[in-house]
Amino acid sequence: MNAPMSGPMTALGKLVRTTAFKLTFAYLFIFTVFAFVGLGYVAWNAQRLLTEQFIATIESEIDSLSTQYRFGGLRRLVNSVERRSRAPGALLYLVTTETGERIAGNVGALPPEVLGRTGQFETLYNRTDETGTRPDAAIVRVYLLPGGFRLLVGRDIEERRRLQEIIRRAFGYSLLFIGVLGCLGGWFITRRVLKRVDDMTDITRHIMAGDLGGRLKVAGTGDELDRLAQNLNAMLDRIGELMRGMQEVSDNIAHDLKTPLTRLRNKADEALRTARTSDELKAALEGTIEESDNLIRIFNALLMIARLEAGNARENLADFDAAEAVRDVAELYEALAEEAGVGLEVSVEDSLPVHGSRELLGQAMANLLDNALKYGASPEASARTIAVSARRLDGEVQVVVADRGPGIPETERGRVLERFVRLETARSRPGFGLGLSLAAAVARLHGGTLRLEDNEPGLRVVLALPLKAVDVPQPTLQSAA
């Protein structure tokens, strides 16, 4: 019997437990309180203003009638009261003797203690033509005339009572309207938010199940859910890039390491089969050690790139002068460039402060110079020169290594920054395709970029790092003795 109700009740319970639903009703409660306070304040002021108008009218009538009594006596007062009592919408009038006997007016019955009071007050009364009916309420004032006569002037407060009734109904209808509107609005908003959250949950389930191509929907409203979806999509894009990078690295490792491992095995197998003398065995062992060193260098480079991309080298960052680091590396390569018959031109500005790792910047520079020597001294080079420069430009330190070799096509410049990527023209030269990848990782660690540009002809590699702001000491002012 209860099974059919479980679905709706579960959906309703899920709806009620949402943060959007709770926030909607919290705002609804606050709005209701403020609305009722505002409406109550308006009602109180309206009643106060109406009462003040009643009192002002009564005071004006008493002043007028007392003046007539003072100049015309009781007869003139009675005539005036009788005339005013018969007018449409007349006020309440009553003239009595000192003992309370009625002389004139339109008030038929009053509580016994009324005529003995002074000032303005509220009381019950009956008009002269309403004997036996339910008494009405009025604001009255009793004025003592010379000679012991009493004058009562009042104003029926039926208008004020009707106003109170209107306000009371407005309170009730407002409460009903706010409640219904709040419930509908809360249900609509919560359903809308809950639907988007459910859509996000479904997509994340698919992503966790292995569909890494799934992305959260962006409604385009620019709200917090859109910002969350955009950030999560950016995170998923980054994760996808890392996964593709890992897959490419795995494929490249399997492909590029296969050759040196196969060569290492073949050399060891050939030494076992053919080596007869100690010199032959020594040569085979030396070749094996050389191939092993190459493999170790590959793994060291891979570990260094992975460490840089993970940000694990940030704890060793410090302030240093990039100009000195570039000069030191260029000085180390001068002998190699001279041996290869390549001219090395160095132009470095003084004092280029950066925050980072001097050793990693030196490693990146070494990789860039090593690549430039390979292609700057190649037969395809238009001129056997390499230009190294470092300067300030637009808040950056730009370290440039430019050669006159064959260069890299623009369509391939993004791909060569990946690990183990080597162009066909570079397959005949030694290397593993990790130098530019390591330099790019060093640039990212320092918050900079690595750009490959056309040197017309040749390749121009720009390593841009953020320039560290240097605090200029302010001169201290000394007072004259």
N, C-alpha and C positions, 0 to 999 in steps of 0.2 A: 504493500500500500504506500509506503514512504519512498519507494524507488523513484517514481516520476518527479517527486519534489526535490530530489537531491541535486539535480542539475541546476535549476534556477536558484535554489538556495545557496549552492556553492558559488554561482556567478555573483549573486547579490552580496554574499559575504566577502568575496574577493573585491567587489566594488567598494564596499564600506571600509575595508581595511587599507585602501590606497591612500597615499599621502595627499593626492589631489583632492579626494573627497573630504578628508579631514580639514585641509586648508580652506576649502570652499565653505564648509560649515563654520569654521572659526571666523572667517571674514563675514559670513552671514550673521552670526551672533553679534559681532562687533558693530556691524552696520545697523542691526535691529536696535541695539542699545542706543546708539547715537541718534537714530531716527526717532525713537520714542522720547528721548531726552529733548531733542529739538522740538518735536510736536508738543510735548508737555509744556515747554517754556513758552511757545507761541500761545497755547491755550490759556496758560496762567496770565500772561500779559493781556490777552484779549478780555478775559473776565475782569481783570483789575481795571482796565481802561473803561469797560462798560459800567462797572460799579462807580468809578469816579465821575462818569457822566451823569449817572443817576443822582449822586449826592450833589453835584453842581446844580442840576435842575431843581432839586428840592430846596436847596439854599436860596436859589434865585426866586422861587415861588414864595418862600417864607418872607424874604425881604420885601417883595411886592405887596403881599397881603398885610404884613405888619405896618407898612407905610399907609395903606388904605385905612386900617383901623385907627392909626394915629391921627389921620386927618378927617375921617368921616365917621368914626365910631363903629359900634357893633353892627348897626343896620347896614352900613356900607360894606363892612366885611362879609356879612351874611349874604348880601346880594351878589357880591363878587364870587363867593365860594359856590353859591348855587348855580351861577352862570357858568363857571368853569367846570363844575362837576358834570354838567349836561353836555359838554363838548365831546366830540368823538376822540377816543384815545386819551381821555382825561386822566390826570393824576388822581391820587387818593387824597380827599379832603375831609376834614372833620373839625367842627367847632363845638366845644362843650363848655358847660359851666364849670365852676370850681369843683362841684360835687360829681362831675362826670356825665351830667344829663346832656343828651345830644341836642344841638341847636340847628345845625345845618351840615351838609356834606353828603358824600356818596359811600361812606363806610358804615356798614350796618352793625357789625359785631367785631369786638376786639377782646383779647385776653384782659382780665381785670387790671393787671399790673402795668399795662402799656402806658396809660396816661400819666403814671407817676414817674416815668423815666425821662431822661434828657439825653440829647445827643442823637447820632444816627445809630440805628440798630435794625435788625431783621425781626419780623414778627409775622404771625398768621392773621388773616382778616377775612371778612365776608363783606361783599358790597351790599348795598341796601336792597338790591333786586335779586340777591342770590341767597336768601335765607334758607337754611337747612341743607345747603350744598356743602361739598368738601371745601374747607377754607384754603385760600391761596396764600402765597408768601409775598412779602413786600419789604422794601427798605423804607423806613419812616423816620420822621423827626417830630418831636413834640416841643412846641414853643409856647412859653407862658406869657400871655398878654397882660397888659395892665388891667386891673379890675378883677383878676383871678380867673379870667377865661383862658381856655387852652386851645391852641391851634395845632392840628396834626396834618402834615403834608407827607405823602409817600409815593413810591413808584413801585409798581408790580415788577417782580423779577422773573416773569415768565420768559422774557427774551433771553435772560441769562441762563435759565434752565434749558431752553431749547438749544442754546449754544453748547452747553455742557453735553446734551444728548448727541448733538452732531459730532462733537469731538470724541465722545465715547464710541460712537459708531465708526468714526474714522480710525480710531485706535484698533478696533476689532477688525475692520476690513483691511487695514494696513498690515496687521499681523498675519491675517490669512493670505493676503497678496504676497507679502515678503516670504512667508513660509512656502507657498506653492511655487513662486518664482525661484526661490533659492533651491528647492528640491529639484526642480526641472533643470535649472542651470548647473547645479552640482552634478546631476546625473549626466547631462550632456558633456560638460567639461571632463568629468572623470572618465566617461566612456571613450572620449576622444584621446585623452592622454593614455588611458589603459590600452587602447588599441595600438598606439604607437609603441608603447613599451612591450606589448605582446609581440608585435612585428619584430622588434629588436631582439627579443628573446628567441623567437623562432629562427631568425637568421644566425644568431650566435650558436644555437644548437647545430645548425647545418655546418657552420664553420668548425665547431669542435668535432663534428663527425668527419671532417677531412676536406670539406669544400672551402678551400682557402681563397677562392675567387669571389665568395659572397661578400656583399657590402651592405651596410645599414642604409635605409632610405632616408633621404633628406627632404623634408617637406617644403623647404624654402621660406619658412616663416622667420628664421633667424632667432628662434627662442632657444632656451637652454637645452632642449632635446636635440635640436638641430646642431648646436655646437658640440654636444656630446657625440652625436653620430659622426660629425665631421672629424673630430679628434680620434674616435675609434677607427674610422675608415683610414685616416692617415697612419695610425698605428698598424692597422692590418696591411696597408701598402708597404710599410717599412718591414714588417714581418715577412711579407711575401718577397720583398727584395732580398732579405737575408736568407730566406729559404732557397730562392733561386741561386743566390751567390754560393750557398753551401753545396747545392747540387752541381753548379758549374765547377766549383773547386774540387768536389769529389770526382767529377768526370775528368777534369783536367789533371788531377793527381793520378788517376788511374791511367790516363793516356800519356802524360809527360814523364811520369816516373817509370813507366813500363820500359822505355828505351834505356835509361841508365841502369836499371835493375837487370834488364836482359843482357846489356853489355857487361855488367859486373859478373853475372853468372857465366857468360860465355868465356870471359877472360879466365875465371877460376877453372872452368872445365878444360879450356885449352892448356892451361898450365899443368893440370893433372895429366893430360894426355901426351903433351909434347915436350914439356920441360925436362931436360936431362942433366943440366949442369946447375950449379948454385947461382951463376949469373942469370940464367934464364928464369929460375924460380924467383930471384930477387926482383927482376924486371916485372914479372907477373904480379908479385905482391905490391910493387910500387904502383902499377896500373890499377890494381884493386883498391888500394888506399886512396888514390886520386879520385876514382869513381865514388868511393864512400864519402870523401870530403865534399864532393859535389852534392850528393844526397843530403848530407848534414846541412850544407848551406841552404838548400831548398827548404828543408824543414825549419831551420832557424828563421828564414825570411817569412815563411807562413806563420810561424808562431808570433813573430814580431808584428805582422799585419793584424792578426787576430787580436793581439794584446792592445794595439793602438785603437782598433775599431771598437773594442769593448770599453775603452777609456781607462784601462788599468794602469796607464803610465802617468796619470794626472798627479799622483802624489809626489812625483819627482820634478814637477815643473817649478821654475824659478825665473827671476829676471836676469837677462843677459844681453850682450851686445851682438846683434846679428852680423854687424859689419866685421867684427873680429872672427866670428865663426866662418863666414864666407871667405875671408882672406886666408885663413889657415887651411881650409880644404883646397882652395885654388893653388896655394903654395905647394901642397903635397902632390898635386897632379901636374905641376910644371915639368918635372922630370919625365913623367910618362908621356906628356904631350910632345916634349922635345924629342924623345926617343922615337915616337911615331911620326915625327916630321910635321906636327900640327902646331900652329901658332896659338897661344893662349893669351887673350886680351882680357885684362881684369880692370874693372872700374867700379869702385865701391865708395859710397859716401861715408863720412865719419858719423859715429854715434847713431846707431839704429836700434833703440831699445825695444825688446819684445819680451813677452812672458811665455816661457815654454821650456823645452829641453834642448840644450846646446848639442848634446850627443846625437839626438834624433835628427835635428836639423843638419848636422854634419853628415849623417848617414844618407839623408835624402839628397844632399848636394853631391855626395860621392856617387850615388846611383845616377843622377842626372849627368854628371861629368863623364862617367863611364860610358853611358849611352852615346853622349856627344862624341867621345873619342872613337867609338866604333864606327859611327856614320860620318863624322867630320873628316876622318882619314880614309874613308872608303873611296874606291875608284869613281863612284858616281858623284862625289862631292865637287861642287863648282869651285870652291876655294878651301884650302886646308887650314881653316881658322875656327876657333871657338871663342865666343865672347861671353864673359861672365860679368854681371853687373848687379848692384844692389843699391836701391835708392828709396826715398820717401815719395809717396804719391797717394793723394786722397785719403790720408789717415792710415795708409798701409805701408808695410815694408815689402817691396817687390824685388825678389831675387830672380834674375833671368839668366838662363843658360841657352845660348843660341848657336847653332851650327849651320854649315852650308851643305849638308848632306841631301839625300833624296827627299827627306821630309815624310810626313804621314798624311794621307788623304783626309779631307775634312770629315768624310763619312765614317772614318775609322777611329777618329780621335777619342771618342767616348769609349769605344770598346777596348782600346789598348790600355786603359787604366784598370781593367779587370785583371785578376790573377791568371797567370799562365797563358795570356793572350799574346801571340807573336804573329806578326804579319808574314806573308810568304816570302817577302824580300829579306826578312831577318832570319829565316830558318837556317841559312848557311853560316851564320855567325854564332859564337858561343853565347849562352844565356838561357834563362828559364822563363822570361816574361814576368818577373816579379818586381823589377826595379821601379817602374812607374807606379805600380800598385802601392808599393811601400811609401813612395814620395807623396802620393795622394792621401794615404792614411795619416802620414805625419802632418800634412796641411790641415786635414779635418780635426786632428787632435788639438791643434793650435787655434782652431776657429777660423782657419783660412781656406784658401782654394788653390787648386793646381790647374792651370789652363795650358792647353796646347794650341799654339798659334802658328800661322804661316810666316816664315822668315824671308820668303821670296828671294832666292830659294832656301830650302832647309827648314828646320824645325826650331821654333822659339818656345821654350818651356818657361812659364811664369809661375813662381811659387809666391803667393801673396799671403802675408801674415798680418794680423792686426798690430798696429803700432801702439806701444804702451805709452800712456800719457805720463810725462815726467813733471813732478811738482817742482815749480821754480821757487826757491826760498825767497821770502819777502824780507827786505832790509828792515832791521830793527831800529827804532827811533830812540835816540838817547837825549835826555834832557840836559841842557847846559847847566853846568855847576855854577 
